[in-house]
């Protein structure tokens, strides 16, 4: 039956999610691992992202470059991604060719080589990637604000990792990480598309069922201590533009307050799909106050669904002649207005309508439906995705004001400024 979701678990612990969608003769197959920067400690930051890269370096069955050629010949696309809570690999292919994706992922789950010369070559690549990010002032500012806003939890580290760790990690460190986390009992396989659900479950079981479950996954025990006052950080570096980045403590995706905070985010910063803000951001409160108000070239907000509590952020790009103090005052005035004054029924319904539209746009393709099923299974469970619209419908104006008062308190924020300095190689100051 079309759109029926099959949810089974193999004997080795692999969770399998399969959904039939017969709108086009294509299928998308993903393998999600519950490992990202959340699972890293100082000295090993960036290791999950590096391991992701290494799984493209070949196995005996699929030597280096063979996956690229095989997917291209089959008329498909493929890629991978690492983030705070997960690492994921996917391929989208003509439905009759989807077996290729199963074979590739089952093979590199256990047979990736991690040859020493490839490890060293990739070290250079990842360091170059890190240096590329450092050319962007917003990256530097966000990195330092996050490290000040979160004192203990591994979310304080960027997924790319700190350069000192990238220079010192070894091949054995990477391989140990791979063998610990790239296992069936730490993974979810997702297949969506023009497939027979029961038959696909059988095919996944044949490809992955004989793989050893793997070791017990080390628990993440870090719990961020409460913030006891506003924190500030100043970053200086090359450029000619000032940036403001403000981070508030935010709840985990499974928290009952998360849907109301998502509506709040839409009102302040505009509705978003999983690829970022939509043009509707121009009608948001912060855009009207800061951009239309002639103080900023741009403003964006971010509320990220995460396993553990993380951050709600606002980023402002100032105009050359803008007064930084005035920008702060206007930003915090809009935040306080949301905390003190209830939103209207019209504004609430407009925000929900925009969010429903973005949800539809974000789930219209076969690949994106597979993405959301897998992503939700990692950060919460599949009903986080399937029940999203229902929870959104239940958010009231009182809920929005309540979460604004709780989470957007001045004592829970970290304020960061990027000040251009043509003579600075990079400097950071922080205080609480």
N, C-alpha and C positions, 0 to 999 in steps of 0.2 A: 504494500500500500504506500502510495506516495506520501512523503513527509513523516512517515512513522520512524521514530527514533528507537534503535536497538541499543541497549546498554548491557554489556556482559563483561565478565572478568574471567580471563583464562586461569588455568591452574597455577601458572608461574607468576601471577599477580598483575599481568598486563590488563589494563582496562581498555575495552573496545567500544567505541561509539560509532554507529553507522546510521546514516540517514539517506533515504531514497528521495532524490529530487530529479524528476524526469523532464525538466524544462529544456535541457540541451544535452547533446550526446558527449558530455564530458564528466570527469570525476576528479576529485581532489583528495589526496591522501596525505595525512600529517602524522608525525610522531612527536609528542610533547613530553619533555623530561622536566621533572620538578627540580630544576637546578638553575640558579642564576646568581647574581651578586648577593642575594639574600643568604646564600650558603657559603659565603667567602669570609675569610678572616684577614686581618692585616698581615702582610707578607705574601698573600695569595690573591690579592684583588686583581680582577680581570681574568682569572683562570678559566671561568666558565666560557667566556667569549673566545678565548684562545683555543680551548678544546673544541668548540663549535667549528672553528676554522680547520682544525686538524682532521675532522671527519670528511673533508673534501680532498684529502691528500692520498687517498687510495687504500684498497685492500687487495688481497691476492686475486679475488674474482673481478673487482672493479678497480684496476690500477688508476693512478692519477690521470685525470682528464677523461676517463671512460664514462663516468656518470654524465658529464656535460654532453658528450657525443651521443650517448644512448637516449637521453631525454630529448635532445634536438631531433634525432632521427624519428622519434615517436611523435613529434609535433607538440611537445609539451613545454612547460616552464617549471623551474624549481628554484628553491632558495632555502635559507635558514635564518634564524634570528635568535639573539640572546638578550635577555632583559633581567630585571630584578628577580622575578619569580620563576622564570622558565627558560628553557632552550627548546626551540622547535624547528623541525625540518619538514618541508612539504614539496610535493610535486602535483601539478594539475595537468592532466593528459586527456586525450580521447579516451572515452570510457573503456573501450576494448583493450587499451594499452595499460590500464592502471596496475596490472600485475607487476610491471617493471618497477613501480614505486615501492611496492611491498618487498620485492627482492632486494632493492638497494638498501632500504632502511633496516631490514632484518640482518643483512650482511654487515653493515657498518656499525650496528649496535654492538657487535662482538669482535669484529675482525679488523678494525682500524689499526694501522701499523705504528704511527707515531715515530717514524724514522728520525734519528737525531739530526740529520742534515735538513730535513723538512721542518723540524721544530725550530732550528736556528734561522732558517729562511723566513718562517712565519713570524718570528720575534721581530725581525726588521720590518715586516709589513705592518704589524700591530703597533709598533712604536711610531711608524710613519702615520698611521691612522690617528693615534693619540696626538701627535704634533699637529696634524691637520685640524683637529677639534680645537686645539689651543689657539689657533688663528682667529677663532670666533669669540669676541668678548662675552657674549651671552653664555657660552659654554663655561668659560672660566668663572663667571659670576655665579651661575647656577651651581657649579661644582662646590665652590667655597661656601655659598649660603647653605647648601644641603649639609655639608660637613659640620657647620656650626649649629644648624637647626636640630640635627640628630647627633647626639653625643656618643651613643653606644651601638645602636642597631646597624647591621650591615648595609641597610638602604643608604647610609651616609656616603658610601663609595659609589662612584660612577661605574657602570657596567664595563667600560673599557679598562678600568683599573688605574692605579697610580704608576707612574713611570718607573719608580724605584723597584716595584714588584715585578713589572714586566721585564726588567733587566736581569733579575736574579732568579726567577723561577726556572726549574729544570725540566728536562724531558720526563723524569720519573715523577715529578709533581703533577704534570699534566696527565700522564698515563694513570696514576693513582686516582685522580679526580674522575677520569673517564670510567674506570672500572668500578668506582663507587656509585656513581649516579646514573650512568647509561645502562640501566637494567630494566627488565620488564616490571619489577615491583615498584619502580619509580617512574613509570611511563604510561601515557594514554595514546592509543592509536585511534585516529579519526578518519573516517571515509564518508564522503558526501558526493552524491551525483547520480548519474544515470546507471544505477547498479541494482542488483537484487540483494536486499539486505541480508537474508539468511546465507546466501551463497558467499557474500563478502566476508561475513563472520568466519565461515569455514576457511576461506582463503587466507585470512589473517592468522587464524589458528595454525594452519599448516606452515606459514612462513615464520611465525614467532613462537609457537607453542613449545618447541623443544629447547629454547634458550633458557639457561639457568636463571632463576629468579633474581639472584644477586644478593649482596649483603644487606643487613639492616641499615637504613638510611640514617645518618647522624642527625639528631634533632636540632632545630634552631631554637635556642633557649634565650636569646637576647630579648630583653624587654626595655624599651626606651623609658628612662625616668621622666617624671613630669617636668615641664618647663616652668620656671618660677619668675619669669620676667622677660621683657623684650630683649632680643639680642640683635646686635648690629655687626655688619662686616663691610669693609671697604676694600675693593680690588682696583688696582691701577695697572694700566698696560697701554699698548699702542692703540691708536685710533683717534677718532675725532668726535665720537658720540658717547653721551652718557646713557646708562641703562639703570633702571631700578628693578630689583627682583625681591618680592616679598613672599615669604613662606609661612603658612599657618599649619599647625598640627591638624591632621585629618584622620578619620577612622578607617578601618579596614573595609574592604568591599562587602563583607558579610554583616557589617554593623547595620542595625535597623535605621540609623540616621543617614546612611549613604545616599539613598534615593532623594531625600530632601536636600542634601548638600549638592547633589547633581542638578537639581532644579535651581538652587541658589546660584550655582556656577553659570548656568545658562542666562539667568537674569543679569548677573554682573558682567560676564565675558562672552556670552553667545553660545548657541548650541554647537555640539561637535560630534562628528563621527569618529571612528577609530583612526582615521587619517588626519585628524586635526580640525581646526575651526572652520565653520562654514561662512558664507557671505552674510548670514544673519547676525554675525558678530557686530556688524555696523549699527545695529539697533540696540545693542546692549547698553547698560548704564555706564560702564566704564569707557566705552568707545565714545559715547555722546559727551561725557564729562571731560575726557582727556584729549581725544583726537579732534572731535568737533569743537571742543573748547580751545583749540589752538595751542595746547601744551605738549602734545606728544605726536610722534609720527606713527605710532602703533601701540596697541596694548593687547595682551593675550592672557588667558587664564588656563589653569590645568588642574583637573581633578582625576587622578589615576586610580583605577581599581587595583588594589593590592591585597596580598594575603595578610599582611600585618599593617597596623596603622602607619600612614606615610604623611604626605604633605599636600596642602592645597596652595597653589602658587599664582601670583600675578606678576607679569613682566611688562615693563613700560619702556619704550624707546623714546627718549626725549628729543625735542627739536633743539637746534643749536642755541637759540636764545631763551630757552625755557629756564625758569628758576627752579632748581631742584626742590627747595623747601615748599614752593607752591604746589609742585606736582605731588609731593607727599601729602600735603594738606587736602588737596582735592580727592586723591585716592582714598584716604582714610575717612574723609567726609562721606563719600559714597558708601563705604563699608559700614560706617556707623548709622547712616540713614536706613540701611537694610536691617540693622539690628534694632533700631528704635521704632521704625514705622512699618506697619504691616503692608505687604504688597496687595495690590488690588486683584480682584477676581479676574479681570481682563488680562493683567500682566501674567498671572499664574497660568491661565489657559493658553496664552500666546507662547510662553516658555515650553509648556508641555507639547503643544502642537509642533514647535520647532524640533523638540527632542524626538518625537515620534517620526518626523520626517527624516531626521538624521539616522535614526535606527533603521528605517526602511532602506535608505541609501546604503548603509553600511552592511546590509545583509542581502543585497540583491544578487550577488554572484555566487557561484558554487564555492569558489575558494574562500570567500568571506564568511559564508555560513559554516564551513569547516573550521575556519579560524575562530569564530566566536564560540563554537561548541568546545573546542580544545582549550581556548583561553579561559572560559568559564569553569571548566572542569579543574583547572589549576588554581585559580584565585578563589573559588568558592565551590560551586558544583554546577551541573548543567542547568538546573532550575534558576540560577542567577541570570542566565541568558533567556531561557524560555519564559520566565516569569517577569522579565524586565518591565514590559509595558503595564502589567497589572500593578506592580509596586509604584511605578510612576503615576498611575491614575490615582492612587491612594494618597498622594502627597497633598497637604492642605497649605493654605497661606500661613496658618499658625505654625505648621511644621517648619516652613522656610525661615520664619523669624526666630523660632526656637533654636535651630541649628546655627543660625547667624550669630545669635547671642553666645552660644556655647563655644563654637569653634573659631570665630573671627574676633576673639578678644585680643586686645593689645598685648596681654601678657603671654599669649601663645604664638606670637609672630616673631620672625627673624627678618630683618630689613637689610638688604644688601645694595650697595652702589658700585657701579663700575665708572671710574673716573679716567678719561683718556689722558695719557702722559707719554708723549713721544720719546721721552728719555728713559722710560721705565721698562725694564725687562720683565717686570711682573712683581707686584708687591701686594701683601694682604695684611689687613688689620682687623681684629675682631674684639668685641666687648659684650658683656651682658650686664 
